[in-house]
Amino acid sequence: MGCSCFGASVADRKRSSGHFGHDLDGNLLENIKTFSYNELRLATDNFHSSNKIGRGGFGTVYKGTLRSGKQVAVKTLSARSKQGVREFLNEIIAISNVRHPNLVELIGCCVEGADRVLVYEYAENNSLDRALLGSKSKNLILNWEKRSAICLGTARGLMFLHEELMPHIVHRDIKASNILLDRDINPKIGDFGLAKLFPDNITHISTRIAGTTGYLAPEYALGGQLTKKADVYSFGVLALEIVSGRSSAKENWGGTEKFLLEWAWQLHEEGRLLELVDPEMGEFPEEELLRYMKVAFFCTQAAASRRPTMSMVVEMLSRNIRINEKQLTAPGFFNNSGSLSGPSSSKKSSADTTSYQMSSVPDTITHLAPR
């Protein structure tokens, strides 16, 4: 059977796509490269486990080699995942025609029978999550030069999505495992399955909560109020992970049950912020690294209105400018006790403290993807 990627006739789609049929639009995409399922099966050695390079909520990613010799990442969708169909279509709509050095390029797709497959450019150094938080590789040493470049490149990719691309895109799932690293350790934002197209004439979207615990902005985790500032918040958490080499999801930093963001803020207030730095990083310029961490605090402010835009973030990261940290207030975060809060401190007045107690946690919180 030949491959159809939204280009077949309605009759052909009805015959071949089973329960996926109603989700397909023959005019959705006409210029995306199509692959046959057999071609991708051969490229991945029949989707052999030795070629598995990642797993998401809706399928598995394999390394593949096309007949031309080009290496690709082949993302399969579980045929049993009805929700995954929406993410599959969403991912194609979001990035089919998007090109940016810091975004993963979609090469093509396959829709054949019940099979749904996306084909991406291959990132030789896998994900930032694996490089930073997984087993350390002697072949991939992330010194400060590389880490700062990853921060800045990711920020530029987000700035493109938020401010330059039309319509704008809110990614909704910025995290270390969705930042891929190419041969030269250049960061590329991937996995657009949860992305939302964001028209320029509206201020926010009310939506079901989706994303990853530890990276969620307070206003989004509580009520599903989605703006670009939700991505800004996630980026701030990611920046702290990059500096510290630690996961945002664990609750044992500082010998207490604190999230990384909470612990980082406490160190900041105690004048010990450099203690957060990953000891495996080696030498680093103290002032520059401190600036990056303070930018992360601006990105994670409890009130969305106090967070910068991504173009402002790029400006603060790329230029040696003095950060006015007097404008910083406590970050906001969602914790497992069912509350959103800013870390307490004896150094700030009650007016600076942000604390929201929730009578009950929204059911949708239970659907968040774990780290």
N, C-alpha and C positions, 0 to 999 in steps of 0.2 A: 504493500500500500504506500502511496506517495505521501509526503509530509505536507500538512496544511497548517499554516500559521496565520489564521484570520484572513486568508486570501481565497479560500475555496468557496464554492457556491453554497447557498443555503441547504440545498438538497444533500450535497456531499457532507456538510457538517452534521446534519441530522443523522446521517447514516453512520458516521464514524465516531462521534464524540460522546455518545451516551448521555449521562446526567450532566455533562459539561456543556451540552449544546446550547442551552439558553443563555450561557454566559458569554458566548462568542459573538463578535460583531465582524462581519466580513469586511467592513470598511475601516475597521479600527486601525490597522496598520497595513500598508501596502509596500513599504520599502525596507522591511526588516528581512535579513537573510534567514532562509529556512533550511533546516536539516531534517533528514529522515531519522527515524528512531534507530534503524539498523546502523546508520552511519555513526551515531553517537554511542551505540552499543559496542561497535568495533573500536571506537576511539578510546573507550574506557576499559577495554578487555572485559566486556560483558558486565560492566559496573562492578568490577572486582573490588573486594574489601581492601586490598593493598593500595588501591587508588583513591580511597576515601580521604578527603582532606577537610571535611567539615559536616556539621549536621545542624539544621535549623528546626524551627517548630513545624515546618510544613514539608520537609524532605531532606535529602542528603546531597552533598556536593562532592563531585569526583574530579580528579585530575584526568584530562584526556589529551590525546594527540591525534589531530586530524590527519587525513591522508596527505595533506600538503606539508606535514611536519610541524604545523603550528600547535603550540600547547594552549589548552583552554581549560576553564573551570566549567563543569557540567552540573547544573543544579536541577535535580529531579524533584517533582512534586508527588507526594503521596496521592494515589488515585482515590483513596478513601477520605481525603480531607476536603470537605465542601468549603470550609472556610479558606483553605489554602488556594482554592480556585480564585477567590477574590484577590488574594495577595499576589497570585501569579499574574492576573490581568493588570492589577494595580502597578506592579513592578514594570511591566512592559510599557504601560501608558506613561509612567513617570519618567523613564530614562531612555526610551527607544531612540530618541534623536538628540540626546544630551551628550556633549563632549566637553570634558574638562580634565586637566592633568590630575586632579585630586578626586575624581569620581571613577568608579569602576565602569568600564565600557561594556555595554551589552552588544555581543556580536550577532546573536541570532536566537532562534527558538525552534521548538518542535511541538506540534500538536497532532498526535496520531492516535486514534482510538481513544483510550482513557488516559494515555500518557501525555504529560505536560513537562517540558524540559526547557530550561533557559541556558544559554551558552554565553559565558563571560570571558573576558581577557583573564589570563592566568597570572596570579600574583605569586612570584617565586618564593617569597618569604612569609607566606601564609598570613595570619592575622596578628594584629598588635597584641591581642589577648594572649595568644600562644607565645609570642616573643617576649612579652613583658611579664606575664603572670604565670606562664607554664614552666615546664622544665627548661632551665637555662641552657642555651646552645653556645658553645665556644666559638662557633662560626658567625654568630650574630650578637655582637656586643653593642648594646645601646648606650653610648656615651651621651654627654649632654648635647653635643652638636647634633647627633641623630635625633634625640628626643625633642629638642626644640624645633627641629625641622618638621617632625611629625606633628607637633602641636600646631605650628604655623600653617602647614599644608592642609591639615584637617579644617582649620579655621577658614582658609581660603575656599575650600570646597563647599563649606556651609554658607559662606558669604555669597557664592555663586548661586546656590539653590535659593537662598532667601531674597536676594536683592537684584541679581542680574538675569536669571532665568525667568521667562514669562510663559505661563503663569508661575508664580513662586511655588516652591515646594517646601513643606515642613517634613523632615525625615521621620520623626517620632521614635527612632530607636538608635540614637547615637550611643555607641558603647565600644569597648575595646575589640570585641569579637567582630564588629562590623567595620573596622578599619583594617584594610588589607595593605600589605607592604610588598612593593614590587622588588625587582632585582637590586635596585639602588636605594632601597629602604624609603622610597617615596610613598606617602600614605594615600590611600584611595578609599573613599567612602563607598560602602557596598550595602546590599540587602535593602532594597526600597519597597519591600512588600507591605510595610505599614505606612508608607509615605502618603501625605495628603497634598493634593493640588490646592493652592491657596490664592484665590483671586485677589487682586490688588485693592479692591474696593470694599473689603470687609476687614474687621479688626480681629475677629477670632472665630473659631469653629467649635461648636459643642459636639463632642464625639464620644464614642465608647473609649474607655481607657485601654491603651495598648502600649507596650514598651517593656522595659526591664527594671525591676526593683533596684534601687540604689542610684538610678539615673533620673528618676521622675521629678519634674518640677512640682512644687506644692499645689499650685492652683490646678494643675492637670490631674494630679493624683486624687485630689478631693472631688472635683466636679467635672472633669473632662473638658475644661476650658483650654482649648489648644490655640496657641499662637506661636510665632517664630521663637519667642522667648523660652518656650519649652525646650527647643533644641539648644539654645544658648546655655540653659541650665545643665543639660546633659553634657555639653562640651566642657563646662567648668569642672564637673566631676571627673570627666575623662582626663583633663589636664593634670589634676591632682594625682590620678593613678599613674600617669606617665612620669611625673616627677618622683613619686614615692615607690613605684614598682609594686604597689599593693592594690588589692581588690577593694572596690567601694562597697561590696555586698557584705563583707564580714563585719562582725560587731565586737571585736575584741582588741581594738587598737588602744594603746596607752594602758594596757592592763585592766581596762574596764569595758563594759558593753557599749562601745561607741562605734558609730560608723566612721569611715575614713574622713568624710567631710566634717563631722562633728569634732573629731580628734584634731584635725588640721586647724580648725578655728580656735580650739583651746590652746594649741601651741602658739598660734599667732598672737593671741592675747597675752600669753605669758612670755612673749619675746623669744620663743624657742623654735620658730618655724623651720629652721634649717635641720632640725632633728627628724623632719619628715622625709628628707632626701634619701633616696635609695643608695645604700652604701656601695652597691655594685656599679654605680655610675662612674666612679673615678673623679677626677678633678672637674671643677665647674666654676664659672664666674658667679659669685654669690649674689651680686646685685641683680644680674639678669634673671637668675633663677627665682629670686624673691619676687621680682616683678611678675613673672609668669604665675606664681602662686597667688599673688594679690589680684591679678586679672581673673583667675579662677574663682576667687571669692566674690568679685563683682558679678561674674556670670551666674553665681548660685545664690544671689540675694533672694530673700523670702518673697519680696514683692516683685512681680515681673517688671513693673515700670522702672525699677531701679537697676535692671540688668541692661548692659550695653547691647547694641546691634552687633552682628558679626563683623561688619565693616569697621566698627570701633574696636572690636577685639583684635582684628588683624593689625590695625594701626598701633594699638598698645603693645602687641607682641613684637612687631617688626621694627619699632623705633625705640631708641634708648631715651624714653621719656620718664618723667617722675610721676608716679601714681599717687593721687591724692587719697591716701588710705583713710583719712579722717571721714570720708563720705561712706565708708564701709559700715554696714550693720550686719548682724548675725545672719548667716545663711539659713535657709529654710530646708527642711527635709522631712520625708515621711518615714516614721519608724514603725516597728512591728507591734507597738503597744496600741496602735490605732490612733495616733495623733501626728499632727504636723507641728514642728516647732523649730525655734532657733535655739542654739546652745545657750544655756544659762551662764552668767558671768557676774562676778562682783564688780567688775570694772565698768559696766555700762548701766545706764539708768533703765527703769522699767519701761520707759517710752521707746527704748531701742530694742526691746525684746519682742520677738514674734512668736506667739504660741497659740495654736489652734487645737482645741480638744474636739474630737469627733464623737458623736453619740453612737455611731456605728460605722464600720468600714464598708464602703460600697462593695456590692457583690463582685463588680467587675475587677476589683483589685486582685481577686483570686485567680484571674486569668492572665496575670502578668507573667512574662517569660522569666524563668530563673536564670541566674548567671551560669 
